[in-house]
Amino acid sequence: MAQQETWKEYDENQLTHSAAHYLMTINDLMEERGYARVTDIAKQMNITRGSCSISLKPLKKRGLVVEDENRFLHLSDEGKQLVRLIEKNDKLLETLFRDILGVSAEQAEIDACKLEHLISIETSVKLERFISFINSQSTSTQHFLSELHKHPACAILSPQKKEK
C-alpha cells in the first residue's frame, strides 16, 4: 500500500483516542456505581460538563452510547465490545512493550494507551497469539527471548542498561 493510502487509513480509524477514553470511563463508572451521568464522566476525566456533553454527541450518534429517560448513560452492545477490545489491546501492548521489548513499566503503559484503540482486530488477534507463544515458556521461546535481548539493537531497549 502506498504511503499516501496508508495515511488515509489512519484518518479512517474507527475510534479516536478521546472517544476511547469516554467509552472506558462510562464502562468504569457502570462497573463501580451501576450508572454514569455526564457530571460523573466529566469529574472522572477532569473536564467541564459542557466539554463532556459536546464530546459525547458523536458517540451517541454512532449508537455507542445510549442515554435513557433519566439522563443516565449506558454503552450499547457495540460500545461494550469496543471497550473489551480496547482493554484487551491495552494489556497486550503493555505486555509486548514491557516484558518482551524491555520498555519501563510506566512508558509501556503510556505507549499502550496511545495505541490501544488504533490497531485492527487482525493485528490484535495476531498479537494475542504472539504473546501467548512467548508466555508458553517453551525452550524455543526462551531461546528466542534470550537471543533477542542479546542482540545489539536491543541493548538500548533493556531497562537494566543505565546511561552514565
Phi, psi and omega in degrees: 000132179296152182303321179296323178290323178298317180301320180297325178299322179297317181293337181264017180302144184297329189214136176278165178301314180298313180299320178300318180290327175296313180298316181292325178293316177300315180299314179299316179296319179298319180291321183284315189245340184089000178205163176215129176240163179306316180303316181295317180296313180301316180296314181298323183267358179058050178227173179281157177299320180298315178297320179297313180301316180297317182289334180282337183306310180295329178290324175291316181299322178283352179081017179274331179237135180239136178251128180271182184295340178265009178070021173274142182259142179224155173271138173288174177302318179295321177298318178296319178298317179297319178298315179299318179295316180298315180296319178297313180299320179301312180297316180297314181294318177300316179298314178302309184293313186282305190275333183257314181272344177082021177287146179302152182303317181296314181290324178299319178296316180297311183292322177297320179298323180292332188251343190307328183264358185263333186281149182286165176298320179302313180295321179300315180297315180294321178295319178298318177295319180296313179298320178298318177299313181297321181283354183292344178062020177290163179301320182293322179289321178296320177295316179302310181296322178298312179294322179301312183285343174278336185299135181305326180293336181271349182303323180285344180274338187292126179291343181286336181281118179252134176282143180263000000 
